[in-house]
Amino acid sequence: MSIIITLIPLFPMLGALINGLFGNVLNRRVVGRIACGSVALSFIFSIVAFVRLLGLPHELRSFTINLYSWFSGVGDFNVPVGFLLDPLSCVMVMVVSGVGFLIHVYSVGYMKEDPGYPRYFAYLNLFMFSMLILVLANNFLLMFVGWEAVGLCSYLLIGFWYEKKKASDAGKKAFIVNRIGDFGFILGIFLIFVTFGTLNFDEVFRKSGEILHSGGIIPTLITLLLFVGATGKSAQIPLYTWLPDAMEGPTPVSALIHAATMVTAGVYMVARTHVLFLLAPISMNVVVIIGLATAIYAASIGLVQNDIKRVLAYSTISQLGYMFLAVGLGAFSNGIFHLMTHAFFKALLFLGAGSVIHSLGGEQDMRKMGGLKKHMPVTYRTFLIAALAISGIIPFAGFFSKDAILMSAWEKGNPIIWTIAVLAAFMTAFYIFRVIFLTFMGPSRIEPDALHHLHESPRIMTMPLVILALLSTIGGFVGISVIKGGNIFGTFLEGVFGVHAEEAVHASLSFELLMMLFCMAISGAGIGLAYLMYVKRPDLPGKTASMFRAVYRIIFNKYYVDEIYDALFVKPVWSWSTFLWKGVDVKVIDGAVNGVGNGAMGIGQVLRALQSGYTRRYAIYMVLGTIIILGWILWFR
């Protein structure tokens, strides 16, 4: 088992090294096969590990291996490079490597003409390696290494087309905003070490019940600092602004970052440290509030965006809010369940959007699309399945995971929380079918220049769409909770979260069925409203925007949050740094250094004039010097 666990992250690292060092001299086909093959091997070994775990009793489904001592003998500070494979990390590695593999395959077709082809796959493999290290780490420090490596890779991938200013700026923005969150994360790690004397998960969680008491200031402070890191990585209020701008990267990168990897790291970290969060009720409430606020806030922005990728970006932020709502309510397995189903349908949505953009020669404005259904039948059908899944329509995957979260909100939260979550679900159904109707239906609004690009994507791009569509259809059945003993997913994670986290002890089967039907009706209402406004009455959106012009302008401009951040933080920091640069560094420090240099040069010029080589001048200098010295002596005698 140790070899299997070690090989899971090793293969992508080898792929990154080979393509990074030799990609420019290798055939493109070889580069693509190395990149895809390395991730495929990771996925295969993840499946093997999963099968091994299934064959063990719940209490034995945990393997910890220490490869070597990273820090040892430095006082009490001992940190190994070690991996932990349990049901939670197993789910994550299967999702990361499985969805990641499909995105790699899709990228072979999407990026085939790009001059940076080898570099792209080297970055992509490195990203996979970093994410696998993050989810397999058995201690906080190694998790932080994977955490930071993922951030670095996101900077490289978002800014992949660095010659474009927008892409370069987006990469830097993602890097800087994430560093703000990471500062909180590392402070939390420091406090954990000070409190427990160790950074190993098993030891920290074992000692937490002995050292900490529920509701105490220490567990509250630790978990709040950890959650600051989660808000940055998983794009929650107030550190979400980097994610919409990340759309400047290649579309497969958007799918990888938004679906199964980077943005889910925060949710995974909170779920992994659930033992600490359960000791901090205040922190759990903060997670609920932030998650719920982010879900409704991002969904509202998605209603009016015209860039197809930006709609999906705000959709990701909103769905991550749902996940945090679940884990904040203590429904940890429900949060991870939605993480898994979201990986399927969100990757499908982004790859479908990429197929459309690829077909239209780079066009992303939905107002310049329409009528693509007949030209791109595979893309349309798979995109429709993903839209039904994220809307929560039975029997698609999103229905089961969303229903589980909404039931947790009803039973463990309060009616207000549930109502807001349902409203966010309504908005989700509306904006995602707005994308469907504007992109694939109605009259064609395609620019003449883009018409000659119009085509269905090649098989290497459509096959991942078909597989993800299948997963988005059947992936939710592992979480059926209305049948006794049928919640396979929750049962599998029971060994991690315990029986106390069995999320939904439902009042009755009939009540749950009623709630399911009601929530699906709400989603259906959102779809119906989108159909009315963008198919039956296409004049209504314009009239509605005119009627509520001020509100529309605020939402369309994303509540002016970026502008507020610029005014409060970016511009003052820029002005202060400019002052330090031009005022202090250039004028004071450089001025002083240059002044000393110029003074020395002036003295040198004077001294050089004295060294003329004329004997008569030397004699005059000697006489004058003698007179000056004698005068000085006589004057002060």
C-alpha positions in Angstrom: 0.0 0.0 0.0 2.9 2.4 0.8 4.2 2.1 -2.8 0.8 2.7 -4.3 0.3 5.9 -2.2 3.7 7.2 -3.0 3.3 6.6 -6.8 0.0 8.6 -6.9 1.7 12.1 -6.8 5.0 10.8 -8.2 3.8 10.2 -11.8 2.6 13.8 -12.4 5.9 15.1 -11.0 7.8 12.9 -13.5 5.6 14.1 -16.3 6.3 17.8 -15.3 10.1 17.1 -15.2 10.2 15.3 -18.6 8.1 17.9 -20.4 9.7 20.8 -18.6 13.3 19.7 -19.4 12.9 18.1 -22.8 9.5 19.2 -24.1 10.9 21.5 -26.7 12.9 18.7 -28.3 10.1 16.1 -28.1 7.3 15.6 -30.7 4.1 17.3 -29.6 2.3 14.0 -29.7 4.9 12.5 -27.2 4.5 15.6 -24.9 0.7 15.1 -24.8 1.0 11.4 -24.2 3.5 11.9 -21.3 1.3 14.5 -19.7 -1.9 12.5 -20.0 -0.3 9.2 -19.3 1.2 10.4 -16.0 -2.1 11.6 -14.7 -3.9 8.5 -16.0 -1.4 6.3 -14.0 -2.2 8.5 -10.9 -5.9 7.9 -11.4 -5.4 4.1 -11.8 -3.4 3.8 -8.6 -6.1 6.0 -6.9 -8.7 3.4 -7.9 -6.5 0.6 -6.6 -6.1 2.4 -3.3 -9.8 2.9 -3.1 -10.5 -0.8 -3.7 -8.0 -1.7 -1.0 -9.7 0.7 1.4 -13.2 -0.8 0.6 -11.9 -4.2 1.6 -11.1 -3.1 5.2 -13.4 -2.4 8.2 -14.2 1.3 8.8 -11.9 1.6 11.7 -8.9 0.3 9.7 -9.4 2.5 6.6 -6.4 4.7 7.3 -2.8 4.4 6.1 0.0 6.7 7.1 3.5 6.5 5.6 6.5 8.5 6.4 9.0 8.7 3.5 11.7 10.6 5.5 12.2 13.1 8.3 12.1 16.5 6.8 12.8 18.3 10.1 14.2 16.2 12.9 16.0 16.8 16.1 15.4 20.6 16.0 14.2 20.8 19.6 10.6 19.4 19.7 10.1 20.3 16.0 9.8 17.1 14.0 8.1 17.0 10.7 8.1 14.1 8.3 7.4 14.0 4.6 4.5 11.7 4.9 1.2 10.8 3.3 -2.2 10.0 4.8 -4.7 7.9 2.8 -8.1 7.6 4.4 -11.6 7.8 2.8 -11.5 11.6 2.7 -8.1 11.9 0.9 -9.0 8.9 -1.3 -12.1 10.7 -2.6 -10.1 13.8 -3.2 -7.3 12.0 -5.1 -9.8 10.2 -7.3 -11.6 13.4 -8.1 -8.4 15.4 -8.7 -6.7 12.7 -10.8 -9.9 11.5 -12.6 -11.2 14.9 -13.6 -7.7 16.2 -14.1 -7.0 13.4 -16.6 -10.0 14.3 -18.7 -9.0 17.9 -18.7 -5.5 16.9 -19.8 -7.0 14.9 -22.7 -9.2 17.8 -23.7 -6.2 20.1 -23.6 -4.4 18.0 -26.2 -7.0 19.2 -28.7 -7.6 22.7 -27.3 -3.9 23.7 -27.1 -2.5 21.8 -30.1 -1.7 25.0 -32.1 -0.3 26.9 -29.1 3.5 27.7 -29.3 3.8 27.1 -25.6 2.4 23.5 -25.8 5.3 21.8 -23.9 5.4 24.5 -21.2 1.6 24.3 -20.8 1.7 20.6 -20.0 4.7 20.9 -17.7 2.8 23.5 -15.7 -0.4 21.3 -15.8 1.4 18.2 -14.5 3.2 20.3 -11.8 -0.2 21.6 -10.7 -1.5 18.1 -10.4 1.5 17.0 -8.4 1.1 20.0 -6.0 -2.6 19.3 -5.5 -2.0 15.6 -4.8 0.6 16.6 -2.2 -1.9 18.9 -0.6 -4.6 16.3 -0.2 -2.3 13.4 0.8 -0.2 15.3 3.3 -0.3 13.9 6.8 0.8 17.1 8.5 0.0 20.8 8.4 3.5 21.9 7.1 3.5 19.5 4.1 -0.1 20.5 3.4 1.1 24.1 3.4 3.9 23.3 0.9 1.3 21.7 -1.5 -1.0 24.7 -0.8 1.7 27.2 -1.8 2.8 25.1 -4.8 -0.8 25.1 -6.1 -0.8 28.9 -5.7 2.5 29.2 -7.7 1.2 26.9 -10.4 -2.1 28.9 -10.6 0.0 32.0 -11.2 1.9 30.3 -14.0 -1.3 28.9 -15.6 -3.6 31.9 -15.3 -0.8 34.1 -16.7 0.2 31.5 -19.3 -0.4 33.9 -22.1 1.8 36.5 -20.3 2.2 38.6 -23.4 -1.4 39.7 -22.9 -1.5 42.3 -20.1 -4.9 41.1 -18.8 -3.6 37.6 -18.4 -0.4 38.8 -16.7 -2.3 41.1 -14.4 -4.8 38.3 -13.6 -1.9 35.9 -12.6 -0.4 38.5 -10.3 -3.8 39.3 -8.8 -4.4 35.6 -8.0 -1.0 35.2 -6.5 -1.2 38.3 -4.3 -4.8 37.8 -3.1 -4.0 34.2 -2.2 -0.9 35.3 -0.2 -3.2 37.4 2.0 -5.2 34.3 2.8 -2.1 32.2 3.2 -0.7 34.6 5.8 -3.7 33.7 8.0 -3.2 30.0 7.3 0.5 30.0 8.3 -0.4 31.9 11.5 -2.9 29.2 12.3 -0.2 26.6 11.8 2.2 28.4 14.1 -0.5 28.6 16.8 -1.2 24.8 16.3 2.5 24.0 16.9 2.7 26.3 20.0 -0.5 24.6 21.4 0.2 21.0 20.6 3.9 20.8 20.0 3.4 18.9 16.8 2.0 19.5 13.3 1.0 15.9 12.5 -2.8 15.5 11.9 -3.2 12.4 14.0 -1.4 13.8 17.0 -3.1 17.2 16.8 -6.6 15.7 16.6 -5.8 13.1 19.3 -4.6 15.8 21.7 -7.3 18.4 20.9 -9.8 16.7 23.2 -7.3 16.8 26.1 -5.8 20.3 25.6 -8.7 22.3 24.2 -12.2 22.8 25.5 -15.2 23.6 23.4 -15.8 27.2 22.7 -12.4 28.3 24.1 -10.4 31.1 22.6 -7.5 28.9 21.4 -9.6 26.6 19.1 -11.6 29.6 18.0 -8.5 31.6 17.0 -6.8 28.6 15.3 -9.9 27.7 13.2 -10.6 31.4 12.3 -7.0 31.7 11.1 -7.3 28.5 9.1 -10.5 29.7 7.6 -8.8 32.9 6.4 -6.6 30.7 4.3 -9.6 28.8 3.1 -11.4 32.0 2.0 -8.4 32.9 -0.1 -7.9 29.6 -1.8 -11.6 28.8 -2.3 -12.6 32.4 -3.3 -15.0 33.3 -0.5 -15.9 36.8 0.7 -13.8 39.0 1.0 -11.0 37.2 -0.9 -12.9 36.1 -4.0 -11.9 38.8 -6.5 -9.1 36.9 -8.1 -11.2 34.0 -9.4 -13.3 35.9 -12.0 -10.1 37.4 -13.4 -8.5 34.0 -13.6 -10.7 33.5 -16.7 -7.8 35.1 -18.7 -6.0 31.8 -18.7 -6.7 29.0 -21.2 -10.2 27.5 -20.7 -8.9 24.0 -19.7 -7.0 25.8 -16.9 -10.2 27.4 -15.8 -11.8 24.0 -15.7 -9.0 22.5 -13.7 -8.8 25.4 -11.2 -12.6 25.8 -10.8 -13.7 22.2 -10.8 -11.6 19.7 -9.0 -8.4 21.2 -7.7 -7.4 24.6 -6.3 -10.6 26.2 -5.3 -11.8 23.0 -3.4 -8.6 23.0 -1.3 -10.2 25.3 1.3 -13.2 23.1 1.7 -11.0 20.1 2.0 -8.9 21.8 4.6 -11.9 22.7 6.8 -13.2 19.1 6.4 -9.8 17.6 7.2 -9.5 19.8 10.4 -13.2 19.2 11.4 -12.1 18.0 14.8 -10.8 21.5 15.6 -13.7 23.3 14.0 -16.2 21.2 16.1 -14.5 22.7 19.2 -15.1 26.2 17.9 -18.9 27.0 17.5 -18.1 30.6 16.8 -15.9 29.6 13.9 -18.5 27.2 12.6 -21.1 30.1 12.6 -18.6 32.3 10.7 -18.1 29.6 8.1 -21.9 29.3 7.7 -22.4 33.1 7.3 -19.5 33.6 4.9 -20.5 30.5 2.8 -24.2 31.6 2.6 -23.3 35.2 1.9 -20.9 34.2 -0.9 -23.5 31.8 -2.4 -26.2 34.4 -2.8 -23.8 37.3 -3.6 -21.9 35.5 -6.4 -25.2 34.0 -7.8 -26.6 37.5 -8.1 -23.6 38.7 -10.2 -23.9 35.7 -12.4 -27.4 36.8 -13.4 -26.2 39.7 -15.6 -22.7 38.8 -16.9 -22.3 38.4 -20.6 -18.9 36.6 -20.8 -19.7 32.9 -20.7 -16.6 32.1 -18.7 -17.3 34.8 -16.1 -20.8 33.5 -15.6 -19.3 30.1 -14.8 -16.6 31.7 -12.6 -19.2 33.4 -10.4 -21.1 30.1 -10.5 -18.1 28.4 -9.0 -17.8 31.0 -6.2 -21.5 30.5 -5.4 -21.2 26.7 -5.3 -18.2 26.9 -3.1 -20.3 28.9 -0.8 -22.8 26.0 -0.7 -19.9 23.7 0.3 -18.8 26.0 3.1 -22.4 26.3 4.2 -22.5 22.5 4.6 -19.3 22.1 6.5 -20.2 25.1 8.7 -23.4 23.3 9.7 -21.3 20.2 10.6 -22.5 18.3 7.5 -19.0 17.5 6.4 -19.7 14.5 4.2 -22.5 16.5 2.4 -20.0 19.3 1.7 -17.5 16.8 0.3 -20.3 15.1 -1.7 -21.2 18.4 -3.3 -17.5 19.0 -3.9 -17.4 15.7 -5.9 -20.5 16.3 -8.0 -19.5 19.9 -8.6 -16.2 18.7 -10.0 -18.1 16.6 -12.6 -20.6 19.2 -13.8 -18.5 22.3 -13.4 -15.6 20.7 -15.4 -18.2 19.8 -18.0 -19.5 23.4 -18.1 -16.1 24.9 -18.5 -15.0 22.4 -21.1 -18.3 22.9 -23.0 -17.7 26.7 -22.9 -14.2 26.0 -24.1 -15.6 24.0 -27.0 -17.9 26.9 -27.9 -15.0 29.5 -27.7 -12.7 27.2 -29.7 -15.4 26.9 -32.4 -16.0 30.7 -32.6 -12.3 31.6 -32.8 -12.0 32.9 -29.3 -15.4 34.7 -28.9 -16.7 34.7 -25.3 -19.5 37.2 -25.4 -22.8 35.4 -25.3 -24.5 38.3 -27.0 -22.5 37.3 -30.1 -23.6 33.7 -30.1 -26.9 31.9 -30.5 -28.2 29.1 -32.6 -25.2 26.8 -31.9 -27.4 23.8 -31.0 -27.5 22.6 -34.6 -23.8 23.2 -35.3 -22.5 21.7 -32.1 -24.9 18.9 -31.0 -22.5 17.0 -28.8 -21.4 20.2 -27.0 -25.0 21.3 -26.6 -26.3 18.0 -25.2 -23.4 17.6 -22.7 -23.6 21.2 -21.6 -27.4 20.8 -21.1 -26.8 17.8 -18.8 -24.3 19.9 -16.8 -26.8 22.7 -16.6 -29.5 20.4 -15.3 -27.1 19.0 -12.8 -26.0 22.3 -11.3 -29.7 23.4 -11.3 -30.6 20.5 -9.0 -32.9 18.6 -11.4 -33.4 14.9 -10.7 -31.8 12.5 -11.6 -28.6 14.4 -12.2 -25.8 14.5 -9.7 -26.3 18.1 -8.4 -29.8 17.3 -7.3 -28.7 14.8 -4.7 -25.8 16.9 -3.3 -27.8 20.1 -3.2 -30.8 18.4 -1.6 -28.5 17.0 1.1 -27.1 20.5 1.9 -30.6 22.1 1.9 -31.9 19.4 4.2 -28.9 20.1 6.5 -29.7 23.8 6.4 -33.3 23.1 7.3 -32.6 20.6 10.1 -29.4 22.1 11.6 -29.7 25.7 10.7 -32.9 27.8 10.7 -35.6 28.8 8.1 -33.7 32.0 7.2 -30.6 30.1 6.2 -32.6 27.6 4.3 -34.6 30.3 2.5 -31.4 32.1 1.4 -29.9 28.8 0.2 -33.1 28.1 -1.8 -33.0 31.6 -3.4 -29.4 31.0 -4.4 -30.5 27.7 -6.0 -33.3 29.6 -7.9 -30.7 32.1 -9.2 -28.4 29.3 -10.2 -31.0 27.6 -12.4 -31.9 31.0 -14.0 -28.3 32.1 -14.9 -27.1 28.7 -16.1 -30.1 28.3 -18.5 -29.7 31.9 -19.5 -26.3 30.7 -20.8 -28.0 27.8 -22.6 -30.6 30.0 -24.3 -28.2 32.8 -25.3 -25.5 30.4 -26.5 -27.3 27.4 -28.1 -30.8 28.6 -28.9 -32.6 31.4 -30.7 -31.3 33.2 -33.8 -27.7 33.4 -34.6 -25.9 36.5 -33.6 -22.4 35.3 -34.6 -20.1 37.8 -36.1 -19.3 37.2 -39.8 -15.6 36.8 -38.9 -16.4 34.0 -36.6 -18.6 32.1 -38.9 -15.8 30.4 -40.8 -14.5 29.0 -37.5 -17.9 27.4 -36.6 -17.6 23.6 -36.2 -18.1 20.9 -33.6 -15.0 20.2 -31.6 -12.8 17.2 -32.5 -13.3 13.8 -30.9 -10.4 14.3 -28.4 -12.3 17.3 -27.0 -15.8 15.8 -27.1 -15.0 12.5 -25.5 -14.1 14.1 -22.1 -17.4 16.0 -22.4 -19.3 12.7 -22.9 -17.6 11.0 -19.9 -18.2 14.0 -17.6 -21.8 14.1 -18.8 -22.2 10.5 -17.8 -20.6 11.2 -14.3 -22.9 14.3 -14.0 -25.9 12.0 -14.6 -25.1 9.0 -12.4 -22.6 10.5 -9.9 -25.2 11.5 -7.4 -26.7 8.1 -6.8 -24.0 7.2 -4.3 -25.5 9.8 -2.0 -29.1 8.7 -2.0 -30.4 9.1 1.5 -34.1 8.3 1.1 -33.4 4.6 1.0 -32.2 3.0 4.2 -28.6 2.1 3.9 -28.3 3.6 0.5 -26.1 6.5 1.4 -22.9 4.9 0.2 -20.9 8.1 0.1 -21.7 9.1 3.7 -21.1 5.6 5.0 -17.7 5.5 3.3 -16.6 8.8 5.0 -18.0 7.7 8.3 -14.6 6.5 9.4 -13.2 10.1 9.0 -16.1 12.2 10.3 -17.6 9.7 12.7 -21.2 8.8 13.4 -21.8 12.2 15.0 -21.4 13.8 11.6 -24.0 11.6 9.9 -25.5 14.7 8.4 -29.1 14.1 8.1 -31.2 12.2 10.6 -34.3 13.1 8.7 -37.7 13.5 10.3 -39.5 11.3 7.9 -39.2 10.0 4.4 -42.4 11.8 3.3 -41.1 15.1 4.6 -37.8 14.7 2.8 -39.5 13.8 -0.5 -41.7 16.9 -0.1 -38.7 19.1 0.4 -37.0 17.6 -2.6 -40.0 18.2 -4.8 -40.3 21.8 -3.5 -36.6 22.6 -4.1 -36.8 21.1 -7.6 -39.9 23.2 -8.3 -37.9 26.3 -7.3 -35.1 25.3 -9.7 -37.8 24.6 -12.4 -39.2 28.1 -11.8 -35.7 29.6 -12.4 -35.4 27.6 -15.7 -38.9 28.7 -16.7 -38.2 32.4 -16.0 -35.0 32.2 -18.1 -37.0 30.6 -20.9 -39.6 33.3 -20.7 -37.0 36.1 -20.8 -34.6 34.8 -23.3 -36.7 32.7 -25.7 -40.3 33.7 -25.6 -39.9 37.4 -24.7 -36.3 38.4 -25.6 -37.3 42.0 -25.1 -37.9 41.5 -21.4 -34.2 41.6 -20.2 -33.7 45.0 -21.8 -36.9 46.3 -20.3 -36.1 44.9 -16.9 -32.6 46.4 -16.9 -34.1 49.8 -17.9 -36.8 49.6 -15.2 -34.2 48.8 -12.5 -31.3 50.7 -14.1 -29.5 51.6 -10.8 -29.8 48.1 -9.4 -28.7 46.5 -12.7 -25.7 48.8 -13.0 -24.6 47.9 -9.4 -24.9 44.2 -10.0 -23.4 44.3 -13.5 -20.4 46.1 -12.1 -20.1 43.5 -9.4 -21.1 45.8 -6.6 -18.0 47.9 -7.4 -16.0 45.7 -5.0 -12.9 45.8 -7.2 -13.1 49.6 -7.3 -13.5 49.8 -3.6 -10.5 47.5 -3.0 -8.5 49.6 -5.4 -9.5 52.8 -3.6 -8.9 51.4 -0.1 -5.9 49.2 -0.6 -4.3 49.1 -4.0 -4.0 52.8 -4.7 -2.8 53.7 -1.2 -0.2 50.9 -1.3 0.8 51.9 -4.8 1.1 55.6 -3.8 3.1 54.7 -0.7 5.4 52.4 -2.6 5.9 55.0 -5.3 6.8 57.6 -2.6 9.3 55.1 -1.1 10.7 54.4 -4.5 11.0 57.9 -6.0 11.1 59.9 -2.8 13.1 57.8 -0.4 15.0 55.4 -2.5 15.8 57.6 -5.5 16.1 61.0 -3.9 17.3 60.2 -0.4 19.2 56.9 -0.5 20.4 57.1 -4.1 20.9 60.9 -3.6 23.1 60.3 -0.5 25.1 57.6 -2.3 25.5 59.6 -5.4 26.4 62.7 -3.3 29.2 60.9 -1.6 30.4 59.7 -5.0 30.2 63.1 -6.5 32.0 64.7 -3.5 34.7 62.1 -3.8 35.0 62.9 -7.5 35.2 66.7 -6.7 37.9 66.2 -4.2 39.7 64.0 -6.7 39.4 66.7 -9.3 41.0 69.2 -6.8 43.7 66.9 -5.8 44.4 66.1 -9.5 44.8 69.8 -10.2 47.4 69.9 -7.4 49.3 67.1 -9.1 50.3 69.1 -12.2 53.9 68.0 -12.5 55.3 71.5 -12.6 58.1 72.1 -10.0 57.4 75.8 -9.7 53.8 75.1 -8.5 55.0 72.5 -6.0 57.4 75.1 -4.6 54.7 77.7 -4.3 52.4 75.1 -2.6 55.2 74.4 -0.1 55.8 78.1 0.6 52.1 78.7 1.0 51.7 75.7 3.2 54.6 76.8 5.4 53.1 80.3 5.8 49.7 78.9 6.7 51.1 76.5 9.3 53.3 79.2 10.9 50.4 81.7 10.9 48.2 79.1 12.6 50.9 78.5 15.3 51.5 82.2 15.9 47.8 83.0 16.0 47.0 80.4 18.6 50.1 80.6 20.6 
